[in-house]
Amino acid sequence: MKNIDVPMLLLALLVIIMFSGVSFAIALRSIWFILLFLILGFGTMGYGLSLKRKRKSDA
């Protein structure tokens, strides 16, 4: 059984929370919150992908 990479798991959960925040912002009909959560979600996801790529190149 493989070990769980806790920091990457938490980062993935944060991305899921950000995109859930987009749905909440849509329910509120607030364009500013929609844009905020979209930018934060894609930014966090991009950061996680860059960390994963850096880890693969180091290994």
Backbone as CSV, one residue per row, in Angstrom:
resi,resn,N_x,N_y,N_z,CA_x,CA_y,CA_z,C_x,C_y,C_z
1,MET,0.841,-1.180,0.000,0.000,0.000,0.000,0.886,1.244,0.000
2,LYS,0.531,2.203,-0.821,1.330,3.422,-0.926,1.030,4.377,0.224
3,ASN,2.040,5.172,0.565,1.843,6.205,1.587,1.051,7.360,0.996
4,ILE,0.242,7.979,1.822,-0.559,9.120,1.386,0.280,10.383,1.507
5,ASP,0.315,11.162,0.433,1.038,12.433,0.420,0.093,13.506,0.968
6,VAL,0.192,13.757,2.261,-0.755,14.627,2.963,-0.753,16.065,2.430
7,PRO,0.401,16.707,2.182,0.344,18.086,1.675,-0.360,18.194,0.318
8,MET,-0.121,17.232,-0.567,-0.789,17.274,-1.867,-2.287,16.985,-1.729
9,LEU,-2.647,16.116,-0.781,-4.054,15.840,-0.524,-4.760,17.088,-0.017
10,LEU,-4.122,17.812,0.886,-4.714,19.047,1.407,-4.830,20.112,0.319
11,LEU,-3.844,20.159,-0.568,-3.895,21.108,-1.680,-5.046,20.765,-2.629
12,ALA,-5.250,19.477,-2.879,-6.349,19.048,-3.734,-7.699,19.361,-3.085
13,LEU,-7.799,19.164,-1.782,-9.039,19.501,-1.079,-9.301,21.011,-1.118
14,LEU,-8.248,21.804,-1.042,-8.398,23.255,-1.128,-8.930,23.665,-2.499
15,VAL,-8.451,23.013,-3.556,-8.953,23.301,-4.902,-10.433,22.945,-4.996
16,ILE,-10.826,21.806,-4.437,-12.235,21.406,-4.458,-13.087,22.419,-3.700
17,ILE,-12.593,22.907,-2.578,-13.328,23.907,-1.796,-13.478,25.209,-2.589
18,MET,-12.431,25.595,-3.304,-12.499,26.823,-4.111,-13.560,26.707,-5.209
19,PHE,-13.602,25.566,-5.887,-14.592,25.411,-6.942,-16.001,25.220,-6.371
20,SER,-16.110,24.699,-5.157,-17.409,24.664,-4.485,-17.830,26.083,-4.115
21,GLY,-16.854,26.916,-3.806,-17.135,28.324,-3.522,-17.695,29.038,-4.739
22,VAL,-17.274,28.612,-5.934,-17.839,29.184,-7.165,-19.330,28.885,-7.234
23,SER,-19.706,27.646,-6.907,-21.137,27.311,-6.954,-21.920,28.088,-5.898
24,PHE,-21.318,28.298,-4.748,-21.969,29.108,-3.716,-22.124,30.553,-4.193
25,ALA,-21.091,31.079,-4.851,-21.149,32.448,-5.362,-22.188,32.582,-6.474
26,ILE,-22.350,31.538,-7.270,-23.391,31.561,-8.300,-24.761,31.625,-7.636
27,ALA,-24.929,30.884,-6.546,-26.201,30.915,-5.819,-26.473,32.306,-5.254
28,LEU,-25.416,33.003,-4.849,-25.571,34.367,-4.338,-25.712,35.393,-5.458
29,ARG,-25.399,34.982,-6.692,-25.415,35.852,-7.869,-24.449,37.029,-7.707
30,SER,-23.271,36.716,-7.184,-22.247,37.731,-6.979,-21.097,37.473,-7.944
31,ILE,-20.986,38.321,-8.949,-19.956,38.130,-9.965,-18.566,38.257,-9.381
32,TRP,-18.397,39.104,-8.358,-17.077,39.308,-7.765,-16.601,38.065,-7.019
33,PHE,-17.510,37.418,-6.290,-17.133,36.179,-5.605,-16.897,35.055,-6.602
34,ILE,-17.661,35.021,-7.684,-17.448,34.006,-8.720,-16.051,34.147,-9.300
35,LEU,-15.685,35.359,-9.662,-14.354,35.589,-10.231,-13.247,35.297,-9.214
36,LEU,-13.469,35.706,-7.968,-12.477,35.476,-6.928,-12.208,33.988,-6.740
37,PHE,-13.281,33.196,-6.581,-13.102,31.766,-6.353,-12.557,31.056,-7.592
38,LEU,-12.917,31.508,-8.772,-12.357,30.912,-9.989,-10.856,31.157,-10.083
39,ILE,-10.448,32.398,-9.838,-9.026,32.727,-9.908,-8.246,31.974,-8.832
40,LEU,-8.787,31.931,-7.615,-8.111,31.201,-6.539,-8.049,29.705,-6.824
41,GLY,-9.124,29.148,-7.384,-9.150,27.723,-7.693,-8.145,27.351,-8.757
42,PHE,-8.126,28.114,-9.861,-7.171,27.809,-10.926,-5.738,28.103,-10.492
43,GLY,-5.549,29.134,-9.693,-4.211,29.440,-9.195,-3.683,28.349,-8.282
44,THR,-4.523,27.861,-7.387,-4.124,26.787,-6.486,-3.849,25.496,-7.260
45,MET,-4.688,25.219,-8.257,-4.487,24.023,-9.066,-3.184,24.125,-9.863
46,GLY,-2.899,25.283,-10.409,-1.651,25.480,-11.135,-0.440,25.323,-10.233
47,TYR,-0.544,25.826,-9.014,0.547,25.674,-8.047,0.779,24.201,-7.723
48,GLY,-0.298,23.454,-7.533,-0.173,22.025,-7.250,0.430,21.257,-8.411
49,LEU,0.038,21.597,-9.628,0.605,20.929,-10.803,2.086,21.255,-10.959
50,SER,2.465,22.495,-10.662,3.886,22.848,-10.759,4.702,22.115,-9.695
51,LEU,4.141,21.945,-8.484,4.835,21.174,-7.454,4.999,19.723,-7.874
52,LYS,3.966,19.161,-8.465,4.029,17.765,-8.908,5.082,17.595,-9.997
53,ARG,5.130,18.530,-10.947,6.114,18.462,-12.017,7.528,18.599,-11.460
54,LYS,7.699,19.488,-10.450,9.014,19.684,-9.846,9.456,18.416,-9.107
55,ARG,8.512,17.763,-8.431,8.836,16.530,-7.708,9.223,15.403,-8.669
56,LYS,8.540,15.329,-9.826,8.865,14.292,-10.814,10.251,14.513,-11.396
57,SER,10.617,15.772,-11.650,11.915,16.044,-12.252,13.054,15.822,-11.249
58,ASP,12.783,15.997,-9.963,13.796,15.777,-8.933,14.034,14.288,-8.682
59,ALA,13.017,13.489,-8.890,13.131,12.052,-8.591,13.861,11.277,-9.638
